[in-house]
């Protein structure tokens, strides 16, 4: 009976994946600008995402925050249009728009009606190719970013994750928060943004995603008209972090007598998005610390232990590499830490069970199509497959690769990607070192 139900489940998920398959037209201009178009006539809208393959990781030393500020400033004025003029035009056509940056890319998003496609690309071309970075707008944007970052330090979850990154990624851009630090943002000048834009916003380092009620041939013609004369340039990308995995767990304690809960954050070096064992590692991590109600950590710490409402672990997905991260908020940190450590050791030594793998595969294959059921979701997934160079058939083959992942591959990823008792750990709360009898650890000042 169980095997029959499993077969039905697999058949249903396979059918869903076929229904959600996308036809993606990928092309490029002679200058290297990549164009990805997905026609979807079901709704009268068009979603456009312009992406530069350089994000925060490409910022110059001491200038953390440049990528976020540069992306923000794209919509604050060009050579021909002021910030108010841009906003008035976009509001007049009812557009939705925003810009930003993560570690791997800078981006600008625009949603318009099909009838405004030419106007939308006129604006897109203007802000990407001719931003003026007005001094008054830059000063305002920098102060807003600095204010926002200062407020972030009011949140314990931000503090412990930032301190974890500072220790683990010491000497690399990953060591600082994505949007910069209170010590680096004041050092950024308008000229820094101009230089970042000039060096990284070049056609051979960019791609455009268009999803919606469009004709792919017409879209390609518009993009070619707007961007064909854009000149390419060499791009220098930074090296990945150089890790020194500690021989034993290193712990940083941040005393906070005013807190009634303790925040615990720990982990170690992780995995690059291009790694061959990315899918087995993601499945293993989901089983270990995915849903708080059913993962191994969730059952041990929350359901059976009653020690926390939320507990989880995950692996970052970044181009260079990321980190393995685990976190919990609890009134009993020592008990919670011990249970999390125990679950990591168990999966490292003994692996996972067949029914756990099947449940993880069911979740990944079942939820994956829902992540791109909307136009915005399609734009995000297509941008993801391009930035990580997964290939245009990734949306189709990802569920198949998940289903074909074997128990041995998942168990091998646990042995290869987990490093029990060799963590970087940050603890923040009303707790003293004596209340945390962690064996064989190095306490950091």
PyMOL commands that set and color helices and strands:
alter all, ss='L'
color gray80, all
select helices_A, chain A and resi 2-19+56-58+66-73+83-92+114-129+135-152+156-168+173-175+185-187+190-200+203-205+216-227+278-289+296-303+333-350+354-372+375-387+394-404+407-417+433-435
alter helices_A, ss='H'
color red, helices_A
select strands_A, chain A and resi 25-28+34-39+46-52+96-101+106-112+206-212+250-255+262-269+311-315+323-330+424-429+442-444
alter strands_A, ss='S'
color yellow, strands_A
deselect
rebuild
show_as cartoon
